[in-house]
Amino acid sequence: MARMVINPNRKLSKINKEIYGHFSEHLGRCIYEGIYVGENSPIENVNGMRTDVVEALKAIRVPVLRWPGGCFADEYHWKDGIGPVEERKKIVNTHWGGVVEDNSFGTHEFFELCRQLGCETYINGNLGSGTVQEMQEWVEYMTFDGVSPMAELREKNGHKDPWKVDFFGVGNENWGCGGNMNPDFYANEYRRYQTYVRDYNAGHHIQKICGGANVDDYDWTREVLSTCFKHSLPAQHGFMDGLSLHYYVHPEGWEIKGSATDFDDKVWYKTLGKALYMEELIERHGKIMDEFDPEKKIGMIVDEWGTWFTCEPGTNPGFLYQQNTMRDALVAGITLNIFNKHSDRVKMANLAQIVNVLQSVILTEGDKMIKTPTYHVFDLYKYHQDADLVDSSIETQTIGVDEEWKVPNLTESVSIDENGVMHVTVTNLSLEESYDIDALITDWDVKDVKGEIVTEEMHAMNTFEEPENVTVKNFDGVQITERGVKFTVPPCSVLHLELR
């Protein structure tokens, strides 16, 4: 029996709700068809936003949404996406599929979507091919409440009152698709551009996100921070509120990637091993950040993460459409546990992407919609949002079928919410073994326990023909003991326990 120890008296950090954020890019069928169908569509919608998708996303409490990219952000010129829809400029989406982008989903539509979701807004600005003036005017257009050319333009386009921008990314992947820059060059550009991302509204600060590293490029992190922290810039309030990090799980490497649905036991453990690599990335990038920011005022923003497999056969390879199995569910559970455990430094994360792209939580086909196994994991974990991480540990053993890709059999994280309810999430990475767990809880008298679980065989997925293959099920196998609880976690599963 594996021992789990929980000390609710030792609260470590707040688990920001934004850790459970999402990402929407003008890529494939993420926005068009996935989220936005237009007001004249036969698909039920409110102001063009799919009602079924919006309601499903509200149910998992989407806290923040990032838009418009991604690589698309550094080619996006925001004025193309305002004004009468029929007059908006049509462009070619050179990054993703070479299709026509008609800009019918723009700034006004994004804020309408976030209004319907009730979530915070994360705008990614164009540093790669845009100008300082363009970025400054966009911020003014969105947020200024007064007399100015951009505020007047916003009112002319039908929205008198300003919106609230919660987060603003100053460029995206500027080491690659955002301009192929060197870190010192990007850092100096960041210093310049962020100056003009102004807080026009008294009492509200737009949190500025600096473009961070790709995977394990620790030199990028160090050089960007070193350049940004020179001279007097750090003394300015809010010059940098976050530093991004991007990491995708490719079980067969960047070039091959591998199938989303056709994989064996070895690839299962290889995939989960690569998901666990997120912890090393957070710790090593975090150690560099500590040198410049020991008080952890700058958040690590993992604003692109998830699985990236070869796209589904017969689909446009530029659309990055992939199915979603229990393997994705385990990657989600493992990764979210890691984020929770490092919530002293990780302040936001954005799964890539929200609908129809990569590790999405929702897939659509015409008027049909299904929830993926990843969706159901986010449903289980939503109770961690804005809760306090408490000290916990679990005994593990090493499992796997290949010496190179051995993984621990279990991961966990524990939080206590504002109502004093404890939430325990556990993943079992084994394909065959269930594990008995004896959870010892310090100074906590358990009166009641509820459990929910996502578990099926490793290839299980939801399809448009069979949308309920993988769902959240009740978990009744918990025994209250004098010192805590005991339970058995089945193989290939993600479990949530609620203790009162």
C-alpha positions in Angstrom: 0.0 0.0 0.0 1.4 3.4 -1.0 1.4 6.0 1.7 0.2 9.6 0.9 0.8 12.3 3.5 -1.1 15.6 3.5 -0.5 18.5 5.9 -3.3 20.9 5.5 -1.8 23.3 8.1 1.1 23.9 5.7 -0.2 26.1 2.9 2.5 26.7 0.3 1.1 29.0 -2.4 -2.1 30.1 -4.1 -3.0 28.1 -7.2 -4.0 30.9 -9.5 -7.1 30.2 -11.4 -5.3 31.3 -14.6 -3.2 28.1 -14.4 -6.3 26.5 -15.9 -6.4 28.9 -18.9 -6.9 28.2 -22.6 -5.6 29.4 -25.9 -7.4 30.2 -29.2 -5.5 31.0 -32.4 -6.7 31.8 -35.9 -5.6 28.2 -36.8 -7.7 25.6 -38.6 -11.1 25.3 -37.2 -10.4 26.6 -33.7 -12.2 29.9 -34.0 -14.1 29.6 -37.3 -16.5 26.6 -37.0 -15.2 25.8 -33.5 -16.2 28.9 -31.6 -17.6 31.4 -34.1 -20.2 30.6 -36.7 -21.6 34.1 -37.3 -25.0 35.4 -36.4 -26.7 34.0 -39.5 -25.6 30.4 -39.0 -28.3 27.7 -38.5 -26.1 26.5 -35.6 -27.5 27.9 -32.4 -25.5 31.0 -31.4 -25.5 34.2 -29.4 -23.9 37.1 -31.4 -22.1 34.5 -33.6 -20.7 32.4 -30.7 -21.7 28.7 -30.6 -24.1 28.2 -27.7 -23.1 24.6 -27.2 -19.4 25.4 -27.0 -19.8 28.4 -24.8 -22.0 26.5 -22.3 -19.5 23.6 -22.2 -16.6 25.9 -21.6 -18.4 27.7 -18.8 -19.0 24.4 -17.1 -15.2 23.9 -16.7 -14.8 27.5 -15.5 -12.4 28.7 -18.2 -10.6 31.5 -16.3 -8.7 33.2 -19.1 -8.5 33.0 -22.9 -5.4 33.9 -25.0 -5.9 35.3 -28.5 -5.1 35.8 -31.5 -2.0 33.6 -31.4 0.5 32.0 -31.5 2.4 32.5 -34.7 -0.6 34.2 -36.1 -0.3 37.1 -33.6 2.9 38.4 -35.1 1.3 38.7 -38.5 -2.0 40.1 -37.1 -2.8 43.7 -37.8 -5.7 44.5 -35.5 -7.3 47.2 -37.7 -8.0 44.5 -40.3 -10.5 43.0 -37.8 -12.7 46.0 -36.8 -15.5 47.8 -38.5 -18.3 46.3 -40.7 -17.6 42.7 -41.3 -18.2 42.9 -45.0 -15.6 45.6 -45.3 -12.8 43.9 -43.4 -9.7 43.0 -45.2 -9.2 39.4 -46.4 -5.7 38.0 -46.1 -3.9 34.7 -46.5 -3.1 32.8 -43.3 0.4 32.0 -44.3 1.2 30.1 -41.1 -1.7 27.8 -41.0 -2.9 26.1 -44.1 -2.7 29.0 -46.6 -6.4 29.6 -46.3 -8.3 32.9 -46.6 -8.7 34.8 -43.3 -11.6 37.1 -43.6 -11.1 38.8 -40.2 -14.8 38.4 -39.3 -13.6 37.4 -35.8 -11.7 40.4 -34.5 -11.3 42.5 -31.4 -15.0 43.1 -30.8 -15.9 39.5 -31.3 -13.1 38.3 -28.9 -14.4 40.5 -26.1 -17.9 39.3 -26.8 -16.7 35.7 -26.5 -15.0 36.5 -23.2 -18.1 38.2 -21.9 -20.2 35.2 -22.6 -17.6 32.9 -21.0 -17.1 35.2 -18.0 -13.4 34.9 -18.3 -10.3 37.2 -18.3 -8.7 38.4 -21.5 -5.2 37.7 -22.7 -4.3 39.6 -25.8 -1.1 38.8 -27.7 0.3 41.8 -29.6 2.3 41.9 -32.8 5.9 42.7 -32.2 7.3 40.6 -35.1 5.8 42.5 -38.0 4.0 45.3 -36.3 5.1 48.7 -34.9 5.1 50.3 -31.6 2.5 52.7 -32.7 0.2 49.9 -33.9 0.5 48.2 -30.5 0.0 51.4 -28.6 -3.1 52.3 -30.6 -4.6 48.8 -30.1 -4.3 49.2 -26.3 -5.8 52.6 -26.5 -8.6 51.3 -28.7 -9.4 48.6 -26.3 -9.0 50.3 -22.9 -9.1 54.1 -23.1 -12.1 55.8 -21.5 -12.0 59.4 -22.8 -11.5 61.6 -25.8 -9.0 60.2 -28.2 -8.9 59.1 -31.8 -8.9 55.4 -30.9 -11.7 55.7 -28.4 -13.7 57.6 -31.0 -13.0 54.8 -33.5 -14.1 52.2 -31.0 -17.4 54.0 -30.4 -17.9 54.5 -34.1 -17.6 50.7 -34.4 -20.4 50.2 -31.9 -18.7 49.9 -28.5 -18.7 53.2 -26.5 -17.3 51.8 -23.2 -13.8 50.5 -23.0 -13.0 46.8 -22.3 -10.8 45.3 -19.7 -7.5 43.8 -20.9 -6.1 41.6 -18.1 -2.9 40.3 -19.8 -1.0 41.5 -22.8 1.7 39.4 -24.5 4.4 41.6 -26.1 5.1 39.3 -29.1 5.1 35.5 -29.4 7.9 33.0 -30.0 10.1 35.8 -31.2 13.0 33.3 -31.2 11.1 31.6 -34.1 8.0 32.5 -36.0 7.8 35.8 -34.3 10.9 37.2 -36.0 13.8 34.8 -35.5 15.4 37.2 -33.1 18.4 36.8 -30.8 17.5 37.1 -27.1 19.2 40.4 -26.5 17.6 41.9 -29.5 14.1 40.7 -28.5 14.7 41.9 -24.9 15.5 45.4 -26.1 12.5 45.4 -28.3 10.4 44.2 -25.4 11.7 47.1 -23.3 10.6 49.5 -26.0 7.3 48.0 -26.9 6.1 47.4 -23.3 6.6 51.1 -22.6 3.6 51.9 -24.7 1.3 49.2 -23.3 -0.1 51.8 -21.0 -2.6 51.5 -18.1 -5.2 54.0 -19.4 -7.7 53.1 -16.7 -6.9 54.1 -13.1 -6.9 51.2 -10.8 -6.4 48.5 -13.4 -3.0 47.3 -14.5 -2.5 45.4 -17.7 -0.2 42.5 -16.8 2.6 42.4 -19.4 4.0 39.1 -20.6 7.5 38.9 -22.0 8.3 36.3 -24.6 10.2 33.5 -23.0 11.9 30.4 -24.0 11.2 27.4 -26.3 11.5 24.3 -24.1 15.0 24.0 -22.6 16.6 27.2 -24.1 17.9 28.4 -20.8 20.3 30.8 -22.5 17.2 32.7 -23.8 15.8 33.0 -20.3 19.0 34.3 -18.9 19.9 36.7 -21.7 16.4 38.2 -21.9 16.2 38.8 -18.2 19.7 40.1 -18.1 19.0 42.7 -20.8 15.6 43.6 -19.4 17.0 44.1 -15.9 19.8 46.5 -17.0 19.7 50.1 -15.8 16.5 51.4 -14.3 13.8 49.4 -16.0 13.1 47.0 -13.1 12.3 50.0 -10.9 9.3 50.8 -13.0 6.1 49.2 -11.7 4.7 46.5 -13.9 7.4 46.5 -16.6 7.2 42.7 -16.7 4.6 40.7 -14.9 5.2 37.4 -16.6 7.8 35.4 -18.7 6.4 32.8 -21.0 7.5 29.2 -21.6 6.3 26.9 -24.5 6.5 23.1 -24.3 4.7 20.5 -26.4 4.8 16.7 -25.9 5.9 15.0 -29.1 6.4 11.3 -28.3 8.2 10.6 -31.6 10.0 13.9 -31.9 9.3 17.2 -33.6 9.5 15.9 -37.2 7.5 12.6 -36.8 5.3 13.4 -33.8 3.4 10.1 -34.0 -0.3 9.2 -34.2 -2.9 10.5 -31.7 -4.7 7.2 -31.6 -2.4 4.4 -32.8 0.2 3.8 -30.2 1.5 0.9 -28.1 2.5 0.5 -24.4 6.1 1.8 -25.1 4.8 5.0 -26.7 2.3 5.4 -23.9 5.1 5.6 -21.3 7.3 7.6 -23.5 4.6 10.2 -23.9 3.9 10.4 -20.2 7.7 10.6 -19.5 7.9 13.6 -21.8 4.9 15.2 -20.0 6.7 14.8 -16.7 9.7 16.7 -18.2 7.6 19.8 -17.6 8.7 19.8 -14.0 12.4 19.9 -14.9 11.7 22.8 -17.3 9.9 24.8 -14.6 12.5 24.2 -12.0 15.5 25.1 -14.2 13.9 28.1 -15.8 12.6 29.1 -12.4 16.1 28.9 -10.9 17.3 31.4 -13.5 14.3 33.6 -12.8 15.1 33.5 -9.1 18.5 35.1 -9.7 16.7 38.2 -11.1 13.4 38.0 -9.2 13.9 36.3 -5.9 10.6 37.5 -4.6 8.8 35.8 -7.5 6.9 38.9 -8.6 7.3 37.8 -12.2 5.1 34.8 -13.0 6.1 31.9 -15.2 3.5 31.9 -17.9 3.3 28.5 -19.7 1.0 29.9 -22.3 1.4 27.0 -24.8 1.5 23.4 -23.6 -0.1 20.1 -24.5 0.3 17.1 -26.8 1.1 17.7 -30.5 0.7 14.6 -32.7 0.5 14.0 -36.4 -2.8 15.5 -37.7 -5.7 13.2 -38.4 -5.5 11.4 -41.8 -7.5 13.2 -44.5 -7.4 16.6 -42.8 -5.5 19.7 -43.8 -2.0 19.3 -42.2 -2.0 23.1 -41.5 -5.1 22.8 -39.3 -3.4 20.6 -36.7 -6.6 18.7 -35.9 -6.0 15.6 -33.8 -8.1 13.2 -31.8 -7.9 12.9 -28.0 -7.6 9.7 -26.0 -7.0 8.7 -22.4 -3.3 9.3 -23.1 -4.2 13.0 -23.5 -6.2 12.8 -20.3 -3.2 11.5 -18.4 -0.9 14.2 -19.9 -3.4 16.8 -18.7 -3.6 15.4 -15.2 0.1 15.0 -14.8 0.8 18.5 -16.1 -1.8 20.2 -14.0 -0.5 18.5 -10.9 2.9 19.8 -11.8 1.6 23.4 -12.2 -0.2 23.2 -8.9 2.9 22.0 -7.1 4.9 24.9 -8.6 2.2 27.6 -8.2 4.6 29.8 -6.3 6.2 30.5 -9.7 3.7 29.3 -12.3 1.0 32.0 -12.4 -0.8 31.2 -15.7 -0.9 28.4 -18.2 -2.9 28.1 -21.5 -3.6 24.7 -23.0 -3.1 24.6 -26.8 -5.8 24.8 -28.1 -9.3 25.2 -26.9 -11.3 23.7 -29.8 -10.4 21.5 -32.8 -6.6 22.1 -32.6 -4.0 20.0 -30.9 -5.0 18.9 -27.4 -8.4 20.6 -27.4 -11.1 20.1 -24.8 -13.8 20.3 -27.5 -14.2 18.9 -31.0 -16.9 20.1 -33.4 -18.2 18.8 -36.8 -21.0 20.9 -38.3 -23.6 21.3 -35.6 -22.2 18.4 -33.5 -19.9 18.9 -30.5 -18.1 16.4 -28.3 -16.1 16.8 -25.1 -12.7 15.1 -25.1 -11.1 13.1 -22.3 -8.9 16.2 -21.7 -12.1 18.3 -21.1 -13.2 15.9 -18.4 -9.8 16.2 -16.6 -10.3 20.0 -16.6 -13.7 19.4 -15.2 -12.2 17.3 -12.3 -9.4 19.8 -11.6 -11.5 23.0 -11.7 -11.9 23.0 -7.9 -8.2 23.8 -7.6 -8.7 27.2 -9.1 -7.7 30.0 -6.6 -7.4 27.4 -3.8 -4.4 27.1 -1.5 -1.8 24.5 -2.4 -1.0 22.4 0.7 2.0 20.2 1.5 1.5 16.7 0.2 3.6 13.7 -0.9 3.0 10.2 -2.2 5.1 7.1 -2.3 5.8 6.0 -5.8 7.5 3.2 -7.7 9.0 3.2 -11.2 7.1 1.6 -14.0 7.3 1.2 -17.8 8.2 -1.2 -20.5 11.5 0.4 -21.7 14.5 1.3 -19.6 14.8 4.7 -21.3 11.2 5.7 -20.5 10.5 4.7 -16.9 8.0 6.9 -15.0 6.6 7.1 -11.5 3.3 5.3 -11.2 1.5 8.1 -9.4 1.4 11.9 -9.3 -0.8 14.1 -7.0 -1.5 17.5 -5.7 -3.8 18.8 -2.9 -5.5 22.1 -2.3 -8.0 23.7 0.2 -10.5 26.1 -1.3 -12.1 29.2 0.3 -14.8 27.1 2.0 -12.3 24.9 3.7 -12.9 21.9 1.4 -9.9 19.8 0.5 -9.4 18.7 -3.1 -7.0 15.8 -3.9 -6.1 14.9 -7.5 -4.2 11.7 -8.3 -3.1 10.2 -11.6 -2.3 6.5 -12.1 0.1 6.2 -15.1 0.1 2.4 -15.1 -1.8 0.6 -17.9 -2.4 -2.5 -15.8 -1.9 -2.0 -12.1 -4.2 -0.5 -9.6 -2.7 0.8 -6.4 -4.0 0.9 -2.8 -3.3 4.3 -1.2 -3.4 5.1 2.5 -3.7 8.9 2.8 -2.7 10.2 6.2 -4.0 13.8 6.9 -2.5 15.8 9.7 -5.0 17.4 12.1 -8.0 16.8 9.8 -11.1 14.9 10.9 -12.7 13.6 7.6 -16.5 13.7 7.9 -17.5 13.2 4.3 -15.8 12.3 1.0 -16.9 12.4 -2.6 -15.0 11.0 -5.6 -15.0 11.5 -9.3 -12.9 9.6 -11.9 -11.9 9.5 -15.5 -10.7 6.1 -16.5 -10.9 3.8 -19.5 -8.4 1.8 -21.6 -5.6 3.8 -23.1 -7.0 4.2 -26.6 -10.5 5.2 -25.4 -11.8 8.4 -27.1 -15.0 10.2 -27.7 -16.3 10.3 -31.3 -19.2 12.0 -32.9 -20.8 8.6 -33.2 -20.0 7.6 -29.6 -19.6 10.9 -27.6 -19.8 9.3 -24.2 -17.1 6.7 -24.2 -15.0 8.7 -21.8 -16.8 10.7 -19.1 -16.6 11.7 -15.5 -17.9 8.9 -13.3 -18.7 8.7 -9.6 -15.9 7.0 -7.5 -17.3 5.4 -4.4 -14.3 3.3 -3.3 -13.1 5.6 -0.5 -12.9 4.5 3.1 -12.7 7.1 5.9 -10.1 6.1 8.5 -9.1 7.5 11.9 -6.1 9.3 10.3 -7.5 10.1 6.8 -8.8 8.0 3.9 -8.0 4.8 2.0 -8.8 4.1 -1.6 -7.7 2.1 -4.6 -6.9 4.0 -7.8 -7.5 2.0 -10.9 -5.0 1.9 -13.9 -5.0 4.5 -16.5 -7.0 7.0 -14.5 -7.3 10.5 -13.2 -9.1 10.9 -9.8 -10.5 13.8 -7.8 -11.5 13.5 -4.2 -13.4 16.1 -2.2 -12.9 15.9 1.5 -14.8 17.7 4.2 
